[in-house]
Amino acid sequence: MENSKIGFIGGGNMAASLIGGLLDGGAPAENIVVGEPNPDRQQWLEQKFGIAVTDNNADVIAQSDVVIMAVKPQQLKAVVEALAGALQTSKPLLISIAAGVRQTDMQRWAGGDLAIVRVMPNTPALVGAGAAGLYANGFVDDDQKALAQAILQAVGIAVWVTEESELDLVTAISGSGPAYFFFLMELMESAAVKHGMDIDQARLLTLETALGAAKLALLSDEGPAELRRKVTSPGGTTEAALTSMQEGKLPEIIELAICAATERSRELAKELGE
Ligand SMILES: NC(=O)c1ccc[n+]([C@@H]2O[C@H](COP(=O)([O-])OP(=O)(O)OC[C@H]3O[C@@H](n4cnc5c(N)ncnc54)[C@H](OP(=O)(O)O)[C@@H]3O)[C@@H](O)[C@H]2O)c1
């Protein structure tokens, strides 16, 4: 990765988190270039990271071995169509982090025959704890796959899927997943406050418990179900809470929620691909 020229089209939040992760991991600043139209943002990126920033996206493509498309999903079609000539001339590896846009649609907009890795990242990438699903089309070779993986691993973990359609389920699990955990934290915090706890204490106890549970589950040889059983003494407080959740049909609610998110991901891909 140290020798690869890495270009970004779009220098927003997600690009900045990837650039920060790449530089922390030892990528030389002179190997990174960003295409970004907003002058304030250009200045911020130059000052924060010491990298080259331009408003000429075609120049970014001409200079780069790998180009990361980091614009909003709704902007992607116009951006790819405008850059089709430059992409066909230099044929870089294209990595798209735009949620919901299928590589087949990008391929069509760009004129075909491009090596594309489509990524479904998530917001904890902003703090270096992302979980991303990756799909490579048939033009991507092993070295390019390794490069894409190394870039995403600069901000978390990366998991490959073999069919692009699997990214809809990835979207429902890890893409939208942070919001499910935030919702649970929000509900635990507000229940604690409702029953008399100070809000700062409620938040700290809730967030540290979420972090601790995730760390324990990641470091343990046992799965979440076994760890749950271990904290659930017969007749105890945890059992009372979990019985209440079962009676409220929480397992069915979660499964329905995952199905709803997966279906919405399929619908959005159709809408964004038109
Ligand atoms: N944020 C996340 O954690 C997250 C999670 C999953 C997926 N993603 C995906 O990551 C992508 C980027 O998200 P983000 O949150 O980083 O968005 P963002 O902060 O809005 O960044 C997009 C950047 O692209 C710039 N831009 C717009 N048109 C451009 C053009 N023609 N050429 C070059 N740059 C252009 C925008 O400039 P202006 O502001 O001037 O328009 C903005 O700076 C999205 O596709 C999103 O689906 C993000």
The ligand as an ORCA input file, in Angstrom:
! r2SCAN-3c Opt
* xyz 0 1
  N     -20.630      9.079      7.139
  C     -20.580      7.775      7.318
  O     -20.227      7.298      8.354
  C     -20.943      6.819      6.207
  C     -21.331      5.524      6.512
  C     -21.620      4.662      5.457
  C     -21.485      5.097      4.154
  N     -21.088      6.368      3.910
  C     -20.974      6.809      2.542
  O     -19.821      7.590      2.384
  C     -20.074      8.562      1.382
  C     -19.603      9.891      1.875
  O     -20.335     10.228      3.048
  P     -19.896     11.429      3.957
  O     -20.648     11.317      5.218
  O     -18.401     11.505      3.997
  O     -20.496     12.642      3.080
  P     -20.032     14.158      3.033
  O     -19.364     14.538      4.320
  O     -21.173     14.956      2.524
  O     -18.872     14.124      1.924
  C     -19.097     14.210      0.545
  C     -18.099     15.228      0.005
  O     -18.108     15.159     -1.408
  C     -18.051     16.494     -1.895
  N     -18.531     16.576     -3.281
  C     -19.771     16.866     -3.759
  N     -19.792     16.860     -5.106
  C     -18.530     16.543     -5.509
  C     -17.907     16.389     -6.762
  N     -18.568     16.548     -7.918
  N     -16.584     16.067     -6.789
  C     -15.881     15.892     -5.660
  N     -16.428     16.040     -4.428
  C     -17.730     16.355     -4.344
  C     -18.929     17.237     -0.938
  O     -18.716     18.624     -1.049
  P     -19.956     19.603     -0.687
  O     -20.159     19.469      0.778
  O     -19.465     20.938     -1.119
  O     -21.139     19.095     -1.478
  C     -18.464     16.664      0.392
  O     -17.324     17.312      0.887
  C     -21.574      8.553      1.087
  O     -21.799      8.011     -0.187
  C     -22.148      7.679      2.161
  O     -23.194      6.860      1.657
  C     -20.839      7.242      4.908
*
